[in-house]
């Protein structure tokens, strides 16, 4: 039986694919000159990288993505992400998944975003003298609303996870800053 978040994700993915994939109609007559699509010329690639290392802590983050500008005000895209976090004496965590994003630019400097994110979390908490090793594996769905300042191809801002749950979430809080770049 599917949960509400799985139904929501299925509907979101279907709508995203229907609205963003290029459609073509073939006429009965092949004498009409074919126009070359500019889809690949307009597609923008980007994403994020992160690395944080200290004495007993490691955090590696890789998130490639692509967007397609529909017009000067709207863009839609998707991305992948992987994150590895390890605290030597406490836990290690692998997070991986996919996200779909819609960007709205009412003016060139302001960017609103709606983002759906589906992550798989594989966490292992180390054994202690008082407890055994614990594995906590789960799916985490996020629905983010964001607002950012855009300067050329880079946007700085904050996003809020509407589906944040303190008891079972991969993030420490619902609010989080972001830096987004597409070229």
C-alpha positions as CSV (number, residue, x, y, z in Angstrom):
1,X,0.0,0.0,0.0
2,X,1.4,3.4,-1.0
3,X,1.8,6.2,1.6
4,X,0.6,9.7,1.0
5,X,4.2,10.8,0.2
6,X,4.6,8.0,-2.4
7,X,1.3,9.1,-4.1
8,X,2.5,12.7,-4.0
9,X,5.8,11.8,-5.5
10,X,4.2,9.7,-8.2
11,X,1.9,12.5,-9.2
12,X,4.7,15.1,-9.1
13,X,7.0,13.0,-11.3
14,X,4.2,12.3,-13.8
15,X,3.4,16.0,-14.1
16,X,7.0,17.0,-14.3
17,X,7.8,14.6,-17.1
18,X,4.6,15.5,-19.0
19,X,5.3,19.3,-18.8
20,X,9.1,19.3,-19.4
21,X,9.9,16.6,-21.9
22,X,9.9,17.9,-25.5
23,X,6.9,16.8,-27.5
24,X,6.8,16.4,-31.2
25,X,4.0,15.8,-33.6
26,X,4.6,14.0,-36.9
27,X,2.5,15.2,-39.8
28,X,1.2,12.9,-42.6
29,X,3.2,14.8,-45.1
30,X,7.0,14.5,-44.9
31,X,7.6,17.3,-47.3
32,X,7.4,19.9,-44.5
33,X,10.9,21.1,-43.6
34,X,12.0,19.8,-40.1
35,X,13.1,22.4,-37.6
36,X,16.0,21.5,-35.4
37,X,15.2,21.6,-31.7
38,X,17.2,24.0,-29.5
39,X,16.5,21.9,-26.4
40,X,20.2,20.8,-25.9
41,X,21.5,24.4,-26.5
42,X,19.2,25.8,-23.8
43,X,19.7,23.1,-21.2
44,X,21.8,24.4,-18.3
45,X,23.9,22.2,-16.0
46,X,25.1,22.9,-12.5
47,X,24.7,21.7,-9.0
48,X,26.7,21.7,-5.8
49,X,29.8,20.2,-4.2
50,X,30.7,20.2,-0.5
51,X,33.5,18.9,1.6
52,X,34.0,19.3,5.3
53,X,36.8,17.4,7.2
54,X,38.0,17.7,10.7
55,X,39.8,15.5,13.2
56,X,37.1,12.8,13.4
57,X,34.3,14.2,11.2
58,X,33.9,13.9,7.4
59,X,31.1,15.2,5.2
60,X,31.2,14.8,1.4
61,X,28.3,16.2,-0.8
62,X,27.9,15.8,-4.6
63,X,24.7,17.1,-6.3
64,X,24.7,17.5,-10.1
65,X,21.6,18.9,-11.8
66,X,20.2,20.3,-14.9
67,X,17.4,22.8,-15.7
68,X,15.6,23.8,-18.8
69,X,14.5,27.5,-19.1
70,X,11.0,27.5,-20.4
71,X,11.0,31.3,-20.8
72,X,12.6,34.2,-19.0
73,X,10.4,33.7,-16.0
74,X,10.2,29.9,-15.5
75,X,12.6,26.9,-15.5
76,X,12.2,23.3,-14.6
77,X,14.8,20.6,-13.9
78,X,16.0,17.7,-11.9
79,X,19.1,16.5,-10.1
80,X,20.8,13.7,-8.3
81,X,22.6,13.9,-4.9
82,X,24.8,11.8,-2.8
83,X,26.1,12.6,0.7
84,X,28.4,10.7,3.0
85,X,28.7,11.8,6.7
86,X,30.9,10.1,9.2
87,X,31.6,10.9,12.9
88,X,34.3,8.4,13.8
89,X,33.0,7.4,17.2
90,X,29.2,7.8,16.7
91,X,27.8,7.0,13.2
92,X,28.2,7.0,9.4
93,X,25.5,7.9,6.9
94,X,24.9,7.5,3.2
95,X,22.2,9.7,1.6
96,X,21.3,9.4,-2.1
97,X,18.4,10.4,-4.2
98,X,16.7,12.6,-6.8
99,X,15.1,16.0,-6.8
100,X,12.8,17.9,-9.1
101,X,12.8,21.7,-9.2
102,X,10.8,24.6,-10.6
103,X,12.3,28.0,-10.6
104,X,10.3,31.3,-11.0
105,X,12.0,34.6,-11.6
106,X,9.5,37.5,-11.5
107,X,12.4,39.9,-11.8
108,X,16.0,39.0,-12.7
109,X,17.3,39.4,-9.1
110,X,14.6,37.4,-7.3
111,X,14.1,33.6,-7.6
112,X,11.3,31.5,-6.0
113,X,11.7,27.8,-6.1
114,X,9.5,24.7,-5.5
115,X,11.5,21.5,-5.0
116,X,10.5,17.9,-4.4
117,X,13.3,15.7,-3.0
118,X,13.3,11.9,-2.4
119,X,16.3,10.6,-0.4
120,X,17.3,7.2,0.8
121,X,19.1,7.4,4.2
122,X,21.3,4.5,5.3
123,X,22.5,5.3,8.8
124,X,24.7,3.1,11.0
125,X,25.1,4.1,14.7
126,X,28.3,2.6,16.3
127,X,28.1,0.1,19.1
128,X,28.9,1.4,22.6
129,X,29.5,-0.5,25.8
130,X,25.8,0.1,26.6
131,X,24.1,-0.5,23.2
132,X,24.6,-2.6,20.1
133,X,25.2,-1.3,16.6
134,X,22.0,0.2,15.1
135,X,21.1,0.5,11.5
136,X,18.4,3.0,10.6
137,X,17.4,2.9,6.9
138,X,14.5,4.9,5.6
139,X,13.1,7.1,2.7
140,X,12.8,10.8,3.3
141,X,10.6,13.1,1.2
142,X,11.1,16.8,1.2
143,X,8.9,19.6,-0.3
144,X,10.9,22.8,-0.2
145,X,9.7,26.4,-0.9
146,X,12.7,28.7,-1.5
147,X,13.5,32.3,-2.0
148,X,16.8,33.6,-3.2
149,X,18.8,36.5,-4.7
150,X,20.1,35.7,-8.2
151,X,23.3,37.3,-9.6
152,X,24.0,36.0,-13.2
153,X,24.0,32.2,-12.9
154,X,24.3,31.9,-9.1
155,X,21.5,32.1,-6.6
156,X,21.9,32.5,-2.8
157,X,18.9,32.0,-0.5
158,X,16.9,30.0,2.0
159,X,14.5,27.1,1.6
160,X,11.9,25.7,3.9
161,X,10.9,22.0,4.1
162,X,7.1,21.8,4.4
163,X,7.3,18.0,5.2
164,X,10.0,18.3,7.9
165,X,9.5,15.9,10.8
166,X,11.9,16.4,13.7
167,X,11.7,12.7,14.8
168,X,12.6,11.2,11.4
169,X,14.3,13.5,9.0
170,X,17.7,13.7,7.4
171,X,18.0,17.4,8.1
172,X,18.5,19.1,11.5
173,X,15.8,21.7,10.9
174,X,13.2,22.8,8.4
175,X,15.0,26.0,7.3
176,X,18.3,25.7,5.3
177,X,20.5,28.0,3.3
178,X,21.4,27.2,-0.3
179,X,23.7,28.2,-3.1
180,X,22.5,27.2,-6.6
181,X,24.5,27.6,-9.8
182,X,23.6,26.6,-13.4
183,X,25.6,27.4,-16.5
